[in-house]
Amino acid sequence: MEKHFSIPISRRNFMKLAGVAMAGVMVGGVDTPKAQAFSGKTAIANFNGADLPVLYDVDACVVGGGAAGTAAAINAGKNGASTVLVEQGISLGGLATQGLVYPCMRTFAYDSDTPYILELNRRIEEKQGVEPLRGMEDETSYGGGQGFYVPECLTWLYDEWCEEAGVAVLYGTTLVGAVVENGAITDCVVQTVDGLAKIRAKTFIDATGDALLSRFAGVPTEKGSERTGRNQPMTLRFEMSGIDVPKVYHFFHDKLKDTWMGEKSDRRFEEDVKKGLVPFMEFAKWKKTENFFKEGVRRGEVTEDDILYIQAFAIIGKPHTMSMNCPEIPPLGFSSTDAISRSQAVTFGRKMTRRLSAFFKKNIPGFENAFISKEASMVGVRESWRIRGKYYLTEETYMKREKFVDAICRTAYPIDIHDVKLDVFEKLKKGEYYEIPFRTLIADKVNNLLTVGRCASGSFVAQASFRIQPTCMSMGEAAGIATAWAVKHSMPVSEVKWEEIPETQRSYISKG
Ligand SMILES: Cc1cc2nc3c(=O)[nH]c(=O)nc-3n(C[C@H](O)[C@H](O)[C@H](O)COP(=O)(O)OP(=O)(O)OC[C@H]3O[C@@H](n4cnc5c(N)ncnc54)[C@H](O)[C@@H]3O)c2cc1C
């Protein structure tokens, strides 16, 4: 799970920050402006009148093939809408595959798995050939959503599933603009290997993670924290192989007295890895292990930033390999909503990965023969732009455990803000949850657009809870169903009332 290891702001090295500012990448900071609300206008790029070839003329065009977009496309296709899925990379899965995000987090809400997630889990088990442990439950592990999707299995599975659902996937194709007429998008403009082209559709789904299509269409958006103006920190993930995982475990557990993993024999440990109970090392989380890493800083092997958040997961079906949920790129120095800064974060992050891997090899028994076996091909953006839709999720929605007649999913995932902790948010208790209404996906002003995933409508704080993969998937699933419904009934998708779709066709029904 994404755990925090945060340090108070005073521990930050402000001299270093000044250095970052001089290097021209200081986009956040103590005096940063507040989150910019309603700033859609700067991003509008309207290609009206441009004589571009129309590549597809379809019922539904989904832009972005991450957790949310792939779910949207498969469900639109499966329910009868002719669908094209535009993806700038060459694999579906977004952060889960290109960003190496692993595993799919629990929602901590019982019965949160919508039919698409249940089917995805069935398919992944078939592909990975390993049945994950079921019924694991304790005070910290409960609820739905959990999935151990090995990136290489997920890409393969998604390709097959899209084919089966009749979805045309357009890889290596980047959204660069939109044509908007009378409150509706008529075409989105994409950059392909063959030059610019249009995709014409009745309904569009923005699953870019950055609300890019929504911004092109003039939908109001927000970015960053309402308190600090900063985006959540980015992470450039990587995998290391050649690791003796039990040896690492023993070092942390026996030598450093890190009890996070609990007591495990070598055999139990190996068995758990095979079965999919993914053990992970929360290297720097505990006071006990902190000194071990700080010694590395004192020796000049790593920096304070490098050790701020270190987390590693063993990966099901990939022996001797761990997925590194680090390094966390300092949010005071870099922003996911500034084009130059986001690019510089990659270079900065890559240097961090090299320092960390060298440090692990030199200092952690079990890493002697380890090497970087995979780098993310997409920087891990937790939060960037979010739309301001018909319904706006806030911390109130979470705190009041709100329920809605047009709910499309439920979650109790905690408000997980990396960066300095200015507020402490209560965790929902076992059995409690809040719901996400369909209106969260509807962009005001544009009647044939839905916005799904981490860029759906909500505050910075609310997004820190709804951004996890299973919730993004359930949003996409509902958007796909609603799109097919709108097409079938020749109506704008913004007028669909989720609660009026027959129960048998809905992926989630609120119990109120
Ligand atoms: C470091 C990190 C760790 C995390 N850990 C976990 C975890 O352990 N478990 C968990 O469940 N969640 C975790 N999350 C959160 C979760 O991974 C994301 O919030 C979620 O995957 C978002 O899904 P999405 O579909 O909205 O966006 P994304 O996965 O970002 O997908 C967006 C897709 O759109 C494509 N795209 C973007 N722009 C364009 C364009 N212009 N043209 C064409 N295509 C475009 C991208 O290539 C990408 O494929 C983590 C996130 C990060 C960054």
The ligand as an SDF file (V2000), in Angstrom:
LIG
                    3D

 53 58  0  0  0  0  0  0  0  0999 V2000
    4.2210    6.4450   -7.9620 C   0  0  0  0  0  0  0  0  0  0  0  0
    2.7850    6.0550   -7.8580 C   0  0  0  0  0  0  0  0  0  0  0  0
    2.4320    4.9870   -7.0480 C   0  0  0  0  0  0  0  0  0  0  0  0
    1.1180    4.5840   -6.9730 C   0  0  0  0  0  0  0  0  0  0  0  0
    0.7990    3.4810   -6.2350 N   0  0  0  0  0  0  0  0  0  0  0  0
   -0.4110    2.9330   -6.3590 C   0  0  0  0  0  0  0  0  0  0  0  0
   -0.6790    1.6480   -5.8250 C   0  0  0  0  0  0  0  0  0  0  0  0
    0.1710    1.0340   -5.1730 O   0  0  0  0  0  0  0  0  0  0  0  0
   -1.9000    1.1000   -6.0660 N   0  0  0  0  0  0  0  0  0  0  0  0
   -2.8850    1.7640   -6.7600 C   0  0  0  0  0  0  0  0  0  0  0  0
   -3.9620    1.2170   -6.9580 O   0  0  0  0  0  0  0  0  0  0  0  0
   -2.6660    3.0200   -7.2400 N   0  0  0  0  0  0  0  0  0  0  0  0
   -1.4510    3.5880   -7.0790 C   0  0  0  0  0  0  0  0  0  0  0  0
   -1.1900    4.8120   -7.6320 N   0  0  0  0  0  0  0  0  0  0  0  0
   -2.2920    5.5760   -8.2690 C   0  0  0  0  0  0  0  0  0  0  0  0
   -2.7040    5.0100   -9.6030 C   0  0  0  0  0  0  0  0  0  0  0  0
   -1.6360    4.3280  -10.2220 O   0  0  0  0  0  0  0  0  0  0  0  0
   -3.1900    6.0910  -10.5780 C   0  0  0  0  0  0  0  0  0  0  0  0
   -3.8690    7.1230   -9.9500 O   0  0  0  0  0  0  0  0  0  0  0  0
   -4.1100    5.4560  -11.6230 C   0  0  0  0  0  0  0  0  0  0  0  0
   -3.4200    4.4110  -12.2660 O   0  0  0  0  0  0  0  0  0  0  0  0
   -4.5870    6.4990  -12.6080 C   0  0  0  0  0  0  0  0  0  0  0  0
   -5.2130    5.8810  -13.6970 O   0  0  0  0  0  0  0  0  0  0  0  0
   -5.7100    6.7580  -14.9190 P   0  0  0  0  0  0  0  0  0  0  0  0
   -6.2460    5.8030  -15.9270 O   0  0  0  0  0  0  0  0  0  0  0  0
   -6.5700    7.8520  -14.4430 O   0  0  0  0  0  0  0  0  0  0  0  0
   -4.3910    7.4830  -15.4810 O   0  0  0  0  0  0  0  0  0  0  0  0
   -3.0540    6.8870  -16.0870 P   0  0  0  0  0  0  0  0  0  0  0  0
   -2.7500    5.5420  -15.5810 O   0  0  0  0  0  0  0  0  0  0  0  0
   -2.0450    7.9660  -15.8870 O   0  0  0  0  0  0  0  0  0  0  0  0
   -3.3710    6.7460  -17.6410 O   0  0  0  0  0  0  0  0  0  0  0  0
   -3.4310    7.8260  -18.5070 C   0  0  0  0  0  0  0  0  0  0  0  0
   -3.1320    7.3200  -19.9110 C   0  0  0  0  0  0  0  0  0  0  0  0
   -3.3720    8.3620  -20.8400 O   0  0  0  0  0  0  0  0  0  0  0  0
   -2.3260    8.4010  -21.7870 C   0  0  0  0  0  0  0  0  0  0  0  0
   -2.2510    9.7730  -22.2810 N   0  0  0  0  0  0  0  0  0  0  0  0
   -1.9810   10.9020  -21.5870 C   0  0  0  0  0  0  0  0  0  0  0  0
   -1.9850   11.9720  -22.3800 N   0  0  0  0  0  0  0  0  0  0  0  0
   -2.2750   11.5250  -23.6280 C   0  0  0  0  0  0  0  0  0  0  0  0
   -2.4150   12.1780  -24.8870 C   0  0  0  0  0  0  0  0  0  0  0  0
   -2.2590   13.4960  -25.0150 N   0  0  0  0  0  0  0  0  0  0  0  0
   -2.7020   11.4210  -25.9620 N   0  0  0  0  0  0  0  0  0  0  0  0
   -2.8400   10.0700  -25.8440 C   0  0  0  0  0  0  0  0  0  0  0  0
   -2.7220    9.4040  -24.6650 N   0  0  0  0  0  0  0  0  0  0  0  0
   -2.4450   10.1320  -23.5780 C   0  0  0  0  0  0  0  0  0  0  0  0
   -1.1080    7.9860  -20.9920 C   0  0  0  0  0  0  0  0  0  0  0  0
   -0.0770    7.5050  -21.8390 O   0  0  0  0  0  0  0  0  0  0  0  0
   -1.6850    6.8920  -20.0960 C   0  0  0  0  0  0  0  0  0  0  0  0
   -1.6430    5.6240  -20.6810 O   0  0  0  0  0  0  0  0  0  0  0  0
    0.1190    5.2700   -7.7010 C   0  0  0  0  0  0  0  0  0  0  0  0
    0.4620    6.3590   -8.5170 C   0  0  0  0  0  0  0  0  0  0  0  0
    1.7880    6.7510   -8.5960 C   0  0  0  0  0  0  0  0  0  0  0  0
    2.1550    7.8810   -9.4930 C   0  0  0  0  0  0  0  0  0  0  0  0
  1  2  1  0
  2  3  1  0
  2 52  2  0
  3  4  2  0
  4  5  1  0
  4 50  1  0
  5  6  2  0
  6  7  1  0
  6 13  1  0
  7  8  2  0
  7  9  1  0
  9 10  1  0
 10 11  2  0
 10 12  1  0
 12 13  2  0
 13 14  1  0
 14 15  1  0
 14 50  1  0
 15 16  1  0
 16 17  1  0
 16 18  1  0
 18 19  1  0
 18 20  1  0
 20 21  1  0
 20 22  1  0
 22 23  1  0
 23 24  1  0
 24 25  2  0
 24 26  1  0
 24 27  1  0
 27 28  1  0
 28 29  2  0
 28 30  1  0
 28 31  1  0
 31 32  1  0
 32 33  1  0
 33 34  1  0
 33 48  1  0
 34 35  1  0
 35 36  1  0
 35 46  1  0
 36 37  1  0
 36 45  1  0
 37 38  2  0
 38 39  1  0
 39 40  1  0
 39 45  2  0
 40 41  1  0
 40 42  2  0
 42 43  1  0
 43 44  2  0
 44 45  1  0
 46 47  1  0
 46 48  1  0
 48 49  1  0
 50 51  2  0
 51 52  1  0
 52 53  1  0
M  END
$$$$
